[in-house]
Amino acid sequence: MKCDEGYRCEVCGEDVTSIVESDLYLRFVIGELEPETLHTSPERHLRCNPVLAQFIDDEDFAPIAVDGGMSKSQLDEDFVTERTRLITAGYRRLQEIIGWDGDRDLTEYPLPEVADRYR
């Protein structure tokens, strides 16, 4: 990827045009992706990663269902509860970020519960 090309989804090949659609930045704000690997990690639309996106519980995000063993209906209830809490909080953080005025340091993006590890 060249800088002037933006981020392309490795699944569908289309541009990921907003941080709110970004699997990459969601994984970063929830602490699953280190800042040093952000620029080298593959990008996907949230909807192109349904295993992750199925845990978003927000009125601004249409629910996604996953079939098979990775469906949250097949997973441990406590895991699903915690994963839904974390992924939904991360999604809401992305919504906050797009509302910020001016540029900020990437270390300010993560959820407060994971931010200290990046500082």
N, CA, C and O of each residue as an XYZ file, in Angstrom:
476
protein
N       0.838     -1.182      0.000
C       0.000      0.000      0.000
C       0.880      1.241      0.000
O       1.836      1.326      0.770
N       0.569      2.177     -0.838
C       1.244      3.461     -0.855
C       0.412      4.438     -0.051
O      -0.808      4.301      0.033
N       1.072      5.428      0.543
C       0.382      6.386      1.404
C      -0.785      7.073      0.700
O      -1.821      7.319      1.316
N      -0.623      7.386     -0.589
C      -1.670      8.114     -1.286
C      -2.843      7.222     -1.699
O      -3.830      7.719     -2.241
N      -2.751      5.930     -1.455
C      -3.832      5.021     -1.820
C      -4.859      4.848     -0.696
O      -5.959      4.355     -0.943
N      -4.520      5.240      0.514
C      -5.427      5.028      1.624
C      -5.392      3.568      2.044
O      -4.491      2.820      1.662
N      -6.366      3.178      2.823
C      -6.429      1.807      3.315
C      -7.458      1.025      2.519
O      -8.615      1.431      2.410
N      -7.031     -0.092      1.967
C      -7.936     -0.965      1.229
C      -8.237     -2.190      2.066
O      -7.361     -2.736      2.738
N      -9.464     -2.603      2.015
C      -9.903     -3.789      2.737
C      -9.297     -5.024      2.072
O      -9.431     -5.219      0.864
N      -8.636     -5.849      2.869
C      -8.012     -7.048      2.311
C      -9.049     -8.094      1.901
O      -8.705     -9.048      1.203
N     -10.297     -7.940      2.313
C     -11.346     -8.905      1.979
C     -12.071     -8.516      0.695
O     -12.152     -9.310     -0.243
N     -12.602     -7.281      0.655
C     -13.412     -6.876     -0.503
C     -12.658     -6.000     -1.505
O     -13.113     -5.823     -2.635
N     -11.504     -5.447     -1.097
C     -10.712     -4.616     -1.990
C     -11.148     -3.168     -2.083
O     -10.492     -2.370     -2.752
N     -12.237     -2.813     -1.428
C     -12.718     -1.431     -1.450
C     -11.998     -0.610     -0.380
O     -11.440     -1.161      0.569
N     -12.019      0.720     -0.549
C     -11.415      1.600      0.443
C     -12.195      1.566      1.751
O     -13.424      1.507      1.759
N     -11.463      1.604      2.845
C     -12.068      1.798      4.161
C     -11.988      3.300      4.389
O     -10.921      3.832      4.698
N     -13.106      3.973      4.238
C     -13.104      5.435      4.161
C     -13.286      6.144      5.492
O     -13.113      7.360      5.565
N     -13.629      5.419      6.536
C     -13.854      6.047      7.834
C     -13.317      5.163      8.947
O     -13.378      3.936      8.869
N     -12.798      5.793      9.967
C     -12.296      5.053     11.115
C     -13.412      4.225     11.764
O     -13.143      3.190     12.374
N     -14.652      4.678     11.634
C     -15.787      3.962     12.225
C     -16.069      2.655     11.477
O     -16.752      1.783     12.015
N     -15.566      2.503     10.271
C     -15.714      1.263      9.494
C     -14.511      0.349      9.640
O     -14.491     -0.738      9.062
N     -13.516      0.764     10.396
C     -12.201      0.133     10.389
C     -12.014     -0.960     11.434
O     -12.040     -0.700     12.637
N     -11.830     -2.163     10.964
C     -11.449     -3.289     11.819
C     -10.074     -3.027     12.432
O      -9.844     -3.347     13.599
N      -9.177     -2.458     11.667
C      -7.816     -2.171     12.113
C      -7.818     -1.251     13.336
O      -7.194     -1.554     14.353
N      -8.520     -0.137     13.225
C      -8.539      0.809     14.331
C      -9.383      0.310     15.501
O      -9.087      0.645     16.648
N     -10.398     -0.462     15.250
C     -11.146     -1.053     16.363
C     -10.238     -1.974     17.164
O     -10.216     -1.914     18.394
N      -9.494     -2.824     16.475
C      -8.574     -3.715     17.177
C      -7.504     -2.930     17.934
O      -7.058     -3.362     18.997
N      -7.092     -1.794     17.402
C      -6.115     -0.949     18.083
C      -6.701     -0.336     19.356
O      -6.068     -0.396     20.411
N      -7.888      0.247     19.278
C      -8.444      0.927     20.451
C      -8.825     -0.037     21.567
O      -8.913      0.369     22.726
N      -9.053     -1.314     21.238
C      -9.378     -2.282     22.290
C      -8.143     -3.026     22.795
O      -8.247     -3.882     23.673
N      -6.990     -2.705     22.248
C      -5.745     -3.268     22.751
C      -5.296     -4.561     22.115
O      -4.451     -5.258     22.678
N      -5.830     -4.903     20.966
C      -5.435     -6.138     20.292
C      -4.393     -5.923     19.201
O      -3.993     -6.874     18.529
N      -3.958     -4.696     19.023
C      -2.983     -4.369     17.993
C      -2.056     -3.302     18.549
O      -2.514     -2.253     19.001
N      -0.772     -3.559     18.518
C       0.225     -2.625     19.044
C       0.415     -1.450     18.078
O       0.300     -1.627     16.865
N       0.705     -0.254     18.602
C       0.893      0.915     17.732
C       1.980      0.707     16.683
O       1.875      1.218     15.568
N       3.020     -0.039     17.037
C       4.133     -0.253     16.114
C       3.737     -1.080     14.894
O       4.409     -1.022     13.864
N       2.672     -1.836     14.996
C       2.253     -2.681     13.877
C       1.031     -2.131     13.142
O       0.543     -2.744     12.192
N       0.546     -0.990     13.581
C      -0.657     -0.412     12.976
C      -0.482     -0.175     11.478
O      -1.375     -0.498     10.695
N       0.645      0.380     11.075
C       0.855      0.715      9.663
C       1.207     -0.492      8.790
O       1.219     -0.380      7.564
N       1.490     -1.633      9.397
C       1.841     -2.817      8.604
C       0.778     -3.909      8.667
O       0.905     -4.944      8.013
N      -0.256     -3.679      9.444
C      -1.313     -4.685      9.604
C      -2.376     -4.529      8.527
O      -2.631     -3.418      8.061
N      -2.996     -5.634      8.129
C      -4.038     -5.551      7.106
C      -5.278     -4.835      7.618
O      -5.617     -4.908      8.799
N      -5.936     -4.154      6.719
C      -7.168     -3.438      7.033
C      -8.355     -4.203      6.494
O      -8.257     -4.881      5.471
N      -9.465     -4.095      7.176
C     -10.741     -4.673      6.738
C     -11.859     -3.745      7.193
O     -11.726     -3.037      8.191
N     -12.947     -3.757      6.459
C     -14.161     -3.130      6.966
C     -14.640     -3.987      8.142
O     -14.412     -5.196      8.162
N     -15.289     -3.376      9.100
C     -15.850     -4.163     10.203
C     -16.756     -5.266      9.673
O     -16.720     -6.393     10.165
N     -17.555     -4.949      8.688
C     -18.494     -5.936      8.138
C     -17.777     -7.057      7.381
O     -18.343     -8.129      7.166
N     -16.552     -6.808      6.986
C     -15.763     -7.842      6.308
C     -15.027     -8.735      7.307
O     -14.315     -9.657      6.908
N     -15.192     -8.471      8.583
C     -14.666     -9.314      9.645
C     -15.825     -9.632     10.600
O     -15.861     -9.138     11.727
N     -16.763    -10.455     10.143
C     -17.968    -10.708     10.939
C     -17.703    -11.380     12.282
O     -18.488    -11.205     13.214
N     -16.623    -12.142     12.406
C     -16.326    -12.796     13.682
C     -16.092    -11.744     14.765
O     -16.482    -11.947     15.915
N     -15.464    -10.633     14.413
C     -15.286     -9.529     15.350
C     -16.560     -8.686     15.446
O     -17.022     -8.375     16.544
N     -17.117     -8.322     14.306
C     -18.248     -7.395     14.258
C     -19.514     -7.924     14.924
O     -20.369     -7.134     15.326
N     -19.652     -9.237     15.050
C     -20.853     -9.791     15.681
C     -20.987     -9.347     17.142
O     -22.068     -9.456     17.722
N     -19.911     -8.852     17.735
C     -19.937     -8.435     19.129
C     -20.274     -6.961     19.312
O     -20.332     -6.481     20.444
N     -20.498     -6.236     18.224
C     -20.878     -4.827     18.338
C     -22.373     -4.763     18.634
O     -23.193     -5.252     17.858
N     -22.710     -4.158     19.758
C     -24.097     -3.994     20.176
C     -24.370     -2.500     20.320
O     -24.298     -1.945     21.416
N     -24.682     -1.864     19.204
C     -24.881     -0.422     19.174
C     -25.979     -0.118     18.154
O     -26.037     -0.729     17.086
N     -26.831      0.818     18.493
C     -27.952      1.135     17.598
C     -27.501      1.679     16.246
O     -28.266      1.633     15.283
N     -26.283      2.189     16.155
C     -25.760      2.698     14.884
C     -25.095      1.621     14.026
O     -24.579      1.919     12.949
N     -25.106      0.375     14.495
C     -24.462     -0.707     13.767
C     -25.454     -1.865     13.633
O     -25.864     -2.464     14.628
N     -25.831     -2.168     12.394
C     -26.771     -3.274     12.160
C     -26.123     -4.592     12.583
O     -24.990     -4.880     12.196
N     -26.828     -5.384     13.367
C     -26.257     -6.647     13.862
C     -25.803     -7.570     12.741
O     -26.378     -7.598     11.653
N     -24.759     -8.319     13.040
C     -24.205     -9.303     12.113
C     -24.291    -10.668     12.781
O     -23.961    -10.817     13.958
N     -24.732    -11.644     12.032
C     -24.781    -13.021     12.542
C     -23.690    -13.842     11.864
O     -23.412    -13.681     10.675
N     -23.091    -14.712     12.639
C     -22.048    -15.606     12.140
C     -22.542    -17.032     12.315
O     -23.081    -17.381     13.366
N     -22.363    -17.846     11.305
C     -22.739    -19.260     11.384
C     -21.540    -20.088     11.823
O     -20.390    -19.687     11.643
N     -21.823    -21.239     12.398
C     -20.766    -22.183     12.719
C     -20.160    -21.978     14.094
O     -20.723    -21.294     14.948
N     -19.016    -22.578     14.284
C     -18.361    -22.621     15.576
C     -17.893    -21.287     16.115
O     -17.687    -21.158     17.322
N     -17.716    -20.283     15.257
C     -17.282    -18.967     15.724
C     -18.456    -18.042     16.030
O     -18.258    -16.889     16.415
N     -19.672    -18.544     15.862
C     -20.853    -17.761     16.200
C     -20.902    -17.540     17.701
O     -20.611    -18.448     18.480
N     -21.270    -16.334     18.102
C     -21.320    -16.079     19.539
C     -22.354    -16.957     20.233
O     -22.280    -17.159     21.445
N     -23.314    -17.478     19.478
C     -24.290    -18.400     20.078
C     -23.653    -19.737     20.452
O     -24.228    -20.504     21.225
N     -22.466    -20.019     19.905
C     -21.756    -21.263     20.183
C     -20.645    -21.097     21.223
O     -19.987    -22.067     21.597
N     -20.446    -19.869     21.683
C     -19.338    -19.565     22.592
C     -19.813    -19.458     24.033
O     -21.008    -19.317     24.293
N     -18.885    -19.524     24.952
C     -19.163    -19.403     26.375
C     -19.871    -18.071     26.670
O     -19.454    -17.018     26.188
N     -20.920    -18.130     27.450
C     -21.745    -16.958     27.736
C     -20.944    -15.826     28.399
O     -21.119    -14.661     28.044
N     -20.080    -16.156     29.347
C     -19.269    -15.128     30.003
C     -18.298    -14.482     29.019
O     -18.083    -13.270     29.057
N     -17.715    -15.289     28.144
C     -16.820    -14.759     27.116
C     -17.587    -13.807     26.199
O     -17.099    -12.722     25.881
N     -18.776    -14.206     25.779
C     -19.591    -13.376     24.882
C     -19.956    -12.058     25.559
O     -19.899    -11.004     24.927
N     -20.323    -12.106     26.816
C     -20.677    -10.890     27.546
C     -19.502     -9.927     27.612
O     -19.654     -8.739     27.331
N     -18.335    -10.434     27.980
C     -17.153     -9.581     28.090
C     -16.696     -9.091     26.718
O     -16.320     -7.929     26.568
N     -16.726     -9.953     25.739
C     -16.308     -9.579     24.384
C     -17.248     -8.517     23.806
O     -16.795     -7.576     23.153
N     -18.528     -8.664     24.039
C     -19.511     -7.680     23.571
C     -19.272     -6.336     24.247
O     -19.339     -5.291     23.599
N     -18.996     -6.361     25.541
C     -18.714     -5.114     26.260
C     -17.494     -4.419     25.661
O     -17.539     -3.222     25.374
N     -16.411     -5.158     25.473
C     -15.167     -4.586     24.963
C     -15.300     -4.091     23.529
O     -14.917     -2.961     23.227
N     -15.835     -4.916     22.652
C     -15.936     -4.551     21.229
C     -16.902     -3.384     21.047
O     -16.642     -2.494     20.237
N     -18.000     -3.373     21.777
C     -18.958     -2.266     21.686
C     -18.327     -0.979     22.202
O     -18.504      0.078     21.597
N     -17.599     -1.052     23.306
C     -16.906      0.134     23.822
C     -15.892      0.640     22.806
O     -15.747      1.849     22.624
N     -15.197     -0.265     22.148
C     -14.243      0.124     21.112
C     -14.925      0.802     19.934
O     -14.427      1.801     19.415
N     -16.054      0.265     19.515
C     -16.809      0.860     18.408
C     -17.264      2.274     18.784
O     -17.179      3.198     17.975
N     -17.735      2.424     19.991
C     -18.173      3.748     20.451
C     -16.990      4.707     20.564
O     -17.140      5.910     20.349
N     -15.826      4.179     20.898
C     -14.620      5.017     20.941
C     -14.284      5.531     19.550
O     -13.892      6.688     19.401
N     -14.427      4.696     18.533
C     -14.189      5.148     17.159
C     -15.129      6.295     16.808
O     -14.729      7.244     16.133
N     -16.367      6.212     17.259
C     -17.327      7.296     17.014
C     -16.892      8.582     17.717
O     -17.062      9.672     17.172
N     -16.338      8.464     18.910
C     -15.816      9.637     19.624
C     -14.651     10.260     18.858
O     -14.579     11.479     18.701
N     -13.754      9.418     18.391
C     -12.543      9.893     17.721
C     -12.878     10.742     16.503
O     -12.236     11.768     16.276
N     -13.862     10.339     15.720
C     -14.172     11.138     14.522
C     -14.754     12.498     14.889
O     -14.768     13.405     14.056
N     -15.228     12.652     16.107
C     -15.762     13.933     16.548
C     -14.734     14.857     17.164
O     -15.045     16.009     17.465
N     -13.509     14.376     17.360
C     -12.471     15.209     17.970
C     -12.046     16.321     17.023
O     -12.019     16.140     15.806
N     -11.719     17.460     17.590
C     -11.166     18.565     16.802
C      -9.659     18.406     16.702
O      -8.989     18.138     17.700
N      -9.132     18.569     15.511
C      -7.685     18.529     15.308
C      -7.087     17.143     15.424
O      -7.766     16.180     15.779
N      -5.818     17.062     15.120
C      -5.082     15.802     15.194
C      -4.685     15.506     16.633
O      -4.430     16.413     17.425
N      -4.641     14.235     16.950
C      -4.191     13.802     18.276
C      -3.187     12.678     18.107
O      -3.128     12.018     17.070
N      -2.419     12.483     19.129
C      -1.458     11.391     19.169
C      -2.224     10.071     19.174
O      -3.241      9.944     19.855
N      -1.744      9.102     18.426
C      -2.394      7.784     18.384
C      -2.534      7.143     19.753
O      -3.432      6.329     19.969
N      -1.658      7.503     20.676
C      -1.741      6.904     22.008
C      -2.974      7.378     22.772
O      -3.287      6.836     23.832
N      -3.680      8.386     22.247
C      -4.922      8.844     22.862
C      -6.138      8.089     22.335
O      -7.229      8.229     22.889
N      -5.981      7.300     21.290
C      -7.095      6.581     20.681
C      -7.633      5.431     21.530
O      -8.851      5.283     21.631
N      -6.786      4.621     22.140
C      -7.295      3.430     22.838
C      -8.243      3.754     23.989
O      -8.236      4.854     24.542
N      -9.049      2.767     24.324
C      -9.917      2.876     25.487
C      -9.060      3.154     26.717
O      -7.923      2.686     26.792
N      -9.579      3.899     27.674
C      -8.801      4.196     28.881
C      -8.223      2.954     29.549
O      -7.116      3.001     30.086
N      -8.951      1.854     29.523
C      -8.488      0.646     30.188
C      -7.275     -0.003     29.513
O      -6.620     -0.850     30.119
N      -6.969      0.374     28.285
C      -5.802     -0.172     27.595
C      -4.770      0.891     27.225
O      -3.674      0.556     26.778
N      -5.109      2.168     27.406
C      -4.230      3.268     26.957
C      -2.884      3.276     27.652
O      -1.872      3.570     27.016
N      -2.841      2.966     28.928
C      -1.581      3.025     29.667
C      -0.512      2.130     29.075
O       0.676      2.442     29.159
N      -0.907      1.053     28.493
C       0.075      0.123     27.941
C       0.762      0.687     26.692
O       1.840      0.224     26.321
N       0.150      1.680     26.042
C       0.747      2.280     24.850
C       1.573      3.521     25.168
O       2.272      4.037     24.296
N       1.501      3.998     26.384
C       2.218      5.250     26.746
C       3.560      4.940     27.318
O       4.303      5.853     27.677
